Amino acid sequence: MKLSDIAMIAADTTRSRAYIQAMIKHDLIPNCVVVLENKSEQHRPGQISGSEAYGIKSDFGDLDDCWSEANFNPDESLKVTMEKINVSYLESGTGDINDPAVVDILQNRSEQVFIYSGFGGVLLRKDVLNTGKKFLHVHGGYLPDYKGSTTNYYSLISENTIGASSLFLNQEIDSGSIIERKKFPPPPDREQIDHVFGPRIISEDPSR
């Protein structure tokens, strides 16, 4: 089903790969994807050079139902996935969500809600938030208890869980209106939290 009033802003990270693959699996196709591009030779937060180099598995058939529901292929690039099912996308020419070129794209799009899955460590600034659009994000942490980055490491230490919270973003760090939040049991392989299980909990359920 094409979501005519919902678009996506995504960088090619493992989180975005999990996200778009999960949406396709559930027949929820964004009307358009605005791709944030990495123009640097260095990988940005959330990116990988290849699952083999990082020991990431592509076969998750041995996991229990909690994790297998959010199964995805971390090797498949964002563009390959979109082209497979003919999802419309625009290349932004920048990796910065706050770049004036991206702001122009957002202002000229008809969609009112944008799912945001950009590079890690970036806040949406005033110009983006003033476009009149809503920005739906799934934060890798159980809000408001765990804000900022690497939150799931803290929740594992504190209560042996990891979490995800869907919210509409504002200018504060992880402080927008919470739509849904959920806790998950610890993953079977904690060394793969960043590129496998973190992206999985983002894509599994909280925003639906």
C-alpha positions in Angstrom: 0.0 0.0 0.0 1.4 3.4 -1.0 1.4 5.9 1.8 0.4 8.9 -0.2 1.0 11.5 2.6 4.1 9.9 4.1 7.6 10.2 2.9 10.9 9.2 4.4 14.3 10.9 4.9 17.0 8.2 5.1 20.8 7.7 5.1 22.1 4.4 3.9 22.7 3.0 7.4 21.8 -0.4 8.8 19.0 1.2 10.7 17.5 2.6 7.5 18.0 -0.7 5.7 16.0 -2.5 8.5 13.4 0.2 8.5 12.6 0.2 4.7 12.7 -3.6 4.5 10.3 -3.9 7.4 7.9 -1.4 5.8 8.0 -3.3 2.5 7.4 -6.5 4.4 4.2 -5.1 5.9 3.2 -3.4 2.6 3.7 0.1 3.9 5.4 1.9 1.0 6.5 5.5 1.5 5.4 7.9 -1.2 9.0 9.0 -1.7 12.4 8.6 0.0 14.8 11.6 0.2 18.2 10.0 0.4 20.9 11.7 2.6 24.2 10.9 0.9 27.6 10.5 2.5 30.1 12.4 0.3 33.1 11.5 2.5 35.3 8.5 2.0 34.9 7.8 5.8 31.8 5.9 7.1 29.4 7.9 9.1 27.6 6.7 12.3 25.4 3.7 11.5 27.2 2.8 8.2 29.1 -0.4 7.5 31.5 -1.4 4.7 30.1 -4.9 4.6 28.6 -7.3 7.0 31.4 -9.9 6.6 34.0 -7.4 7.9 32.0 -6.7 11.0 30.9 -10.3 11.7 27.3 -9.5 11.0 25.1 -12.4 10.1 22.6 -12.3 7.3 20.8 -15.5 8.3 18.7 -15.0 11.4 16.6 -18.2 11.2 17.9 -19.5 14.5 16.5 -16.7 16.6 13.3 -16.7 18.6 10.1 -15.1 17.5 10.8 -11.8 19.2 13.8 -11.1 16.9 12.8 -13.1 13.8 9.8 -10.9 13.2 12.1 -8.0 12.5 14.4 -10.0 10.2 16.3 -8.0 7.6 19.3 -8.2 5.3 22.0 -5.8 6.5 24.0 -6.4 3.2 21.3 -4.9 0.9 21.8 -1.2 0.3 19.0 1.2 0.6 18.9 2.0 -3.1 18.9 -1.6 -4.1 15.9 -2.3 -1.9 14.0 0.8 -3.2 14.7 -0.1 -6.9 13.6 -3.7 -6.3 10.0 -2.6 -5.7 10.1 0.7 -7.6 10.0 3.1 -4.6 10.4 6.7 -5.7 13.5 8.4 -4.3 15.4 11.6 -4.6 19.1 12.1 -4.0 19.6 15.1 -1.8 23.3 15.8 -2.8 24.2 16.1 0.9 24.3 14.1 4.1 23.1 17.0 6.2 19.4 17.1 7.0 19.8 20.8 7.9 21.3 21.7 4.6 19.3 24.4 2.7 19.0 22.1 -0.3 17.2 19.5 1.9 15.0 22.2 3.4 14.0 23.2 -0.1 13.1 19.6 -1.0 11.0 19.3 2.1 9.2 22.5 1.5 8.3 21.5 -2.0 7.1 18.0 -1.2 3.4 17.4 -0.8 3.7 14.9 2.0 3.0 16.1 5.5 4.8 13.4 7.5 8.4 12.4 7.0 9.9 9.3 8.7 13.4 10.4 9.7 16.3 7.9 9.7 19.4 9.9 9.1 23.0 9.6 10.3 23.5 9.3 14.0 24.2 12.3 16.3 22.3 14.9 14.3 19.5 17.2 15.6 16.9 18.7 13.3 17.4 22.5 13.4 14.9 25.4 13.2 14.8 25.7 9.4 13.8 22.0 9.0 11.2 22.1 11.8 9.7 25.3 10.4 8.9 23.7 7.0 5.5 22.8 8.5 6.1 19.0 8.2 6.0 16.4 11.0 9.1 14.3 11.5 8.4 10.8 12.8 11.5 9.1 14.4 12.0 5.9 16.3 14.6 6.4 18.9 16.8 3.5 20.1 15.9 3.8 23.8 13.0 3.7 26.1 11.9 7.4 26.5 12.0 9.5 28.6 14.3 7.2 30.7 17.0 6.9 28.1 17.9 9.8 25.9 20.8 10.5 23.6 23.1 8.0 21.9 24.2 4.5 23.0 21.2 4.4 25.3 20.6 0.7 25.0 24.0 0.0 26.6 22.8 1.9 29.6 19.5 0.1 29.8 21.2 -3.3 29.5 23.4 -2.4 32.5 20.5 -1.0 34.5 17.7 -3.4 33.8 18.8 -6.0 31.2 16.5 -4.7 28.4 16.8 -2.6 25.3 14.0 -0.3 24.0 12.6 1.8 21.2 10.3 4.8 21.3 8.5 6.4 18.3 8.0 10.2 18.6 7.5 13.4 16.6 10.7 15.3 16.8 11.2 18.8 18.1 14.4 20.9 18.8 15.2 19.2 22.1 17.1 15.9 22.3 14.6 13.0 22.1 11.9 15.1 23.7 9.1 15.2 21.2 5.6 13.8 21.7 5.9 10.1 22.3 3.6 7.9 20.2 4.5 4.5 21.4 7.4 2.8 23.3 8.4 -0.7 23.9 11.0 -2.8 25.8 12.7 -5.8 24.4 14.7 -8.7 26.0 18.5 -8.7 25.7 19.6 -9.9 22.3 21.4 -13.3 22.1 24.6 -11.7 20.7 25.3 -8.4 22.3 28.3 -7.7 20.1 25.8 -7.1 17.2 23.6 -4.5 19.0 24.6 -1.6 16.8 24.2 -3.0 13.3 21.7 -5.9 13.9 19.5 -5.8 17.0 19.4 -2.0 17.4 18.0 -1.6 13.8 15.7 -4.5 14.4 13.9 -3.0 17.4 13.6 0.3 15.4 11.8 -1.5 12.6 9.8 -4.0 14.5 6.8 -2.3 15.9 6.8 1.0 17.9 5.8 3.2 15.0 2.9 1.1 13.8 
